[in-house]
Amino acid sequence: MQRAAIRPVPTYAVVSRGAVATVESELESAGNEERAVLDRAYRTLDREQPVVARYLEETLGSRYDEHALGLGYYLGLAVFMSFREAFPTRLGRVSDALLEAEEAALAADEEMRAEHPSEVVDSDDVLAMEQPAILELIHRHVEAVLEQSASKELEAPAEGIDLDEVDAIYRALLVQVLALSRAVAPPPGTSQDAGPEVLA
């Protein structure tokens, strides 16, 4: 059992790989219309999850690296679309208090691991065990952008992506995943089983 400040995600709030695959297929098949699909998703996010939309806007708005900005915009919306696909009737609205609590939990977990170098997993590893399909989605796209940037940087160093920008966006995505996970209501008639406990 690993120590963690991040609370376990309830089993009823785990996004399936099928839901993620559906969203990725929709975006890939959009072709030249992908931007229009993402813009519609953003309007839905702003209407249904205004706190999350504002949080992502504030995070992305402070970025200047266009590659990192595009990555954050795409993944922030893909994550939201995946939760919406998985839980069309059970995804509640994230409040300011909920988002702040999850951001604080992530910060506490990061601090705990920094103080104990013997810890063999990072905070995002903990979340990857809780929401594997969503973290796989994020990791695939982050790694693809970093690999593409590394290739460009060999030819033109100024074209490389700002890793600090990517790190800030990646962390914001983790907070988004945590907050949306907490906003999922259990199916009617089921217990709020959180699965195996992670020791705090």
Secondary structure, 3 states (H helix, E strand, C coil): CCCCCCCCCCHHHCCCHHHHHHHHHHHHHHHHHHHHHHHHHHHHHHHHCHHHHHHHHHHHHCCCCHHHHHHHHHHHHHHHHHHHHHCCCCECCCCHHHHHHHHHHHHHHHHHHHHCCCCCCCHHHHHHHHCHHHHHHHHHHHHHHHHHHHHHHHHCHHHCCCHHHHHHHHHHHHHHHHHHHHHECCCCCCCCCCCCCCCC
